[in-house]
Amino acid sequence: MYRGFLMSGFFLCVSTLLAVLGGGCSTEAAKPQAETVKPPVSGANSAVSSSAPATSIQITAGSPADTVRAFYTRLREKKFREAIFLTNLRPAIEGLTDTELKDFQVDFEVIANKIPAEVTINGEIVSGERATVTASLPGEDPNKLETQQIELRKEGDIWVILTVDESSEARIKKEGKNYFYVLRIETHEDEARDMLDRIAKAQLVFSAQNGGSFGEIDQLVNAGILPEDVKTSVSTGYNYAVTLLEDKKVYAASATPAEYGRSGRLSFVLKSDGRSTPRISSKDNGGKPLEK
């Protein structure tokens, strides 16, 4: 299970860090196995939320379940470096200075704020150097908890949470601390293309409702057909603009990196003549807008 929460900003794609949060990969809890699963108990060690299963397991120090519990506790407390050290994303963060880590503060905080006050861990299966822990976590609907599986691997005397697959893990080891920077750029560029596509669709709706005239970004947002974050680069990493021409019967839209080389490299432009399907073009233009 390597799908993560779909959120605005850098980690919306991060099916990396919060692949661990399940991303709606709802599964049935692992079936108990007497030799590997600790029996359900109630009491001080149980962490049960109102919408979570009524049972939890006794957690042993240093066990896979203990690692999962520590991960979510540290993440919720916004101890991001300590939390990620418990995952196979560690090579991507251990080389980052505290100042560099702050570059991702907003993205990590979005994730931390999604974690329930209590995470119920309700299953643990150990098979040699591998383990599966089941826990009640937010799924596609962040307000609803689902039983999800978290995979771990034993490395020496510790258990490591597997947030990405083998190919991504190899890439992380190769790129080291640059991994998050490269991933953020790739994510923002993918989202910029998607946002321009959304602008094109929003313009179709707006023009149909306004006698064939297209709208400014504020008009599209106020009409409820574009998201608010198109107006700021804080979560998107891109600045978006719409230019209306020929009495608002023609428009062009652009997406330009807010910080060239950090939030994105490609500049995008979408042109529409009001008749044919608009097309999106992109180019590394040194952080400057492409001609509309």
Helices and strands as residue ranges (DSSP letters): G 10-12, G 17-19, E 40-41, E 56-57, H 64-76, H 80-84, H 90-93, H 98-101, G 102-104, H 105-112, E 120-127, E 130-138, E 145-155, E 158-161, H 166-175, H 178-209, H 217-222, G 228-231, E 238-245, E 250-257, E 266-272, E 279-284
